[in-house]
Amino acid sequence: MSRNAAGWRVVFACFLSAVFAWGFGFYAHGIYLVELQKARGWSTGLISSIVTGHYVLGALLLPRIAWAIGRFGPRVVFLSGLAVTAVALLLLPSVDAPWQLAVLYALMAPGWNATSLAPIAATVGQWFDHNRGLALNLALSGATVAGLVVAPALLAMIPRLGFADAQRLLVVIGIIVAGTAVALFVRRGPFSPKPAAMSRATLAPLKDWHFWSISAPFAFVLTSQVGFLTHLVPLIADRSNVDPGLAVGINAFTALVGRVVLGFVIDRLEPRRASAISFLVQVAAIAVLARAEGAAVIYGACAVYGFSVGNNITLSPLIIQREYAASDFPAIVALSTAVVQILYAFGPGLLGVLRDAFGGYGVPLAVCLGLNLAASVVVLMRRRT
């Protein structure tokens, strides 16, 4: 097998891992929130705060992901993460106390972080020197496909099978497909760095404005985005003329279109400027959605918002690729992702608490607007050379 063919097979396996990770560990949180509220009567703030704790715990583990990939290889890391996540997801419909939900979300934390952005970026980076931006964008397009396939499929199957059976059936299908691809195709690449090199690069950037000029704006915008997408289903479910499944599907479809289009041109663009534009696109969509009543306008706002969803995940590693040495790439991506995730972890809980406090989503959406505007300014404040 040629190096080029092996590299694209790795991209395919990472794509399927992203579908599983984001499908059940990101887009479905809003569905879990609605179903648990119906079945248990728990508040929006309680459930979304547990989701926040899940993201925080996972972020604390992220700096070790790059080391683990270097020490044990990406295949072991991915398969372990998929297995742990699947176990937690299969048990989730059976919880009948908040502490049980918290335990399962704590179990999912390392699984999510072993199958999503940081390990995918580090693994794809081992196989590509040229066209890394395209390869990474295609691999991470699985995150967008997850919103297009997994969440709408779960919403469609719940009325027919019930939440528990629908959830478990889709999880089993997902783990078989993603696990098989990872086992067959994922392995170390020709540009694999040594674990020691990644460890030395880990802490120094925390003292450097250059690092924070990348991490801070993406922390702001993903706090907004993760909170918004976690609450998208309950936000739209309040409006009787709108189908939540269709809204999520539209959002995910345009996210896929935006990601694929950007993937073919990103290696020729300046990624910081592209990031600022991406952040501002969401500002416009949120502003419309905050006041929209008609179904067509709501669907349109979801479509516009979606164009930036996938790209906001991909652009940070691409900036790091441009502005740091290739040998430092896996460690810097892992550290930046950890910092960003610690902050965006508070998105679901913050919006949930604000929603309960103010009796609606007006104030939470205003907070999202402010975070995106701040991010669009900070991302352009690069270090002078």
PyMOL commands that set and color helices and strands:
alter all, ss='L'
color gray80, all
select helices_A, chain A and resi 3-27+29-40+44-61+63-72+74-94+98-113+117-125+132-161+163-185+195-200+204-207+209-230+232-237+244-268+271-291+295-323+326-344+346-358+362-378
alter helices_A, ss='H'
color red, helices_A
deselect
rebuild
show_as cartoon
